[in-house]
Amino acid sequence: MVRISSRRLQAGFAAATIVFALAGCASGKWGFPYKAPVQQGNWVTSEQVALLQTGMTREQVRFALGSPTLTSVLHADRWDFPYYYKPGYGKSQERKFTVWFKDDKLVRWQGDEQPDLQPFQLANQDVKRSEAENRQTLEDAQRAKSEDEKVRGNVTVTPPAPTNSSTPGAIPVPGSSSPTPL
């Protein structure tokens, strides 16, 4: 019989523990260490851009797009609306949108293609999609149950008739003598 010393056993367990701990830390999937997402700038949607018309005042543009993120003293006729998002893990997003004024009237605008929805609208859309998937799953389960009942037919199962027995767990027969508690 081979005998292993307790020191070797302890050293083996310690080495295995260290290997597993380091293997767990190596994966970015677990989010260790935590990296907070960074969101900066204005989220401008395509719907907001569609509201723009040449000749609008600065106040009207501010109402349509929100306050500009960048304004310059040297370029007072230009407003910039940059947007930057870097999730904790993953690819960053960057969009730019600029409007130009002349005599306090909007003359032109230019920028990257803007999203259709605001972040909170995207989240609501995901919730609605999830609810629709749950509803579909429930409908599928009900359909499968009704098809299963059709296949089985209307078979009724009758419980076994009670017997006059003194077997523990037997169903008592009404009117028969039953044991009385002490």
C-alpha positions, 0 to 999 in steps of 0.5 A: 500500500502506497502511503502519501505524507500529509505535507505532500497532500497539503502542497498538492491541494494548495497548488490546485487551489492556486491554479484554479484561482488564477484560471478564474481571474484570467477570463474577462467574462466574469468582469473582474476587475469591474470596469465601469461603462463611460458615457459622455456627450449628448445622445442625438436621435435621427428623429431629433435631426429630422426636426431641424430646418434651415432658418431655425433660431438657436433656441429652437435648435436647443429645444430640438437637440438639447444643449450643445456639449461643445461651444467655442468662443473662437467659433461662436457660429458652431455647436458640436454634439459629440457622443462617446460610450465605452462599455466596461468590456467591449467596443466603444461607440463614437458619434459626432453631430455639428450645427452651424449658424449665421446671424443666429439662424441655422444654416446647415448641419452635418454628422454621423448617422444617428440612432433611431431611439434613445437608450431608455427606449432601446431598453423598453424595446428589449423588455417588450421583445422579452415579454413577446418571447415569454408569451410565445413560449406559453402559447407553444406550451398550451398548444402542445398540451392540447395536442397531447390531450387529443392524442390520449383521447378522453381516457378517464382514470378511476382511482382504485376502489377502497378496501377494508384493510388494516394496511397502513396508508390504505384509504378508509372505507366510509362506514367501516370501523376505524381506529380511535386515537388514544 
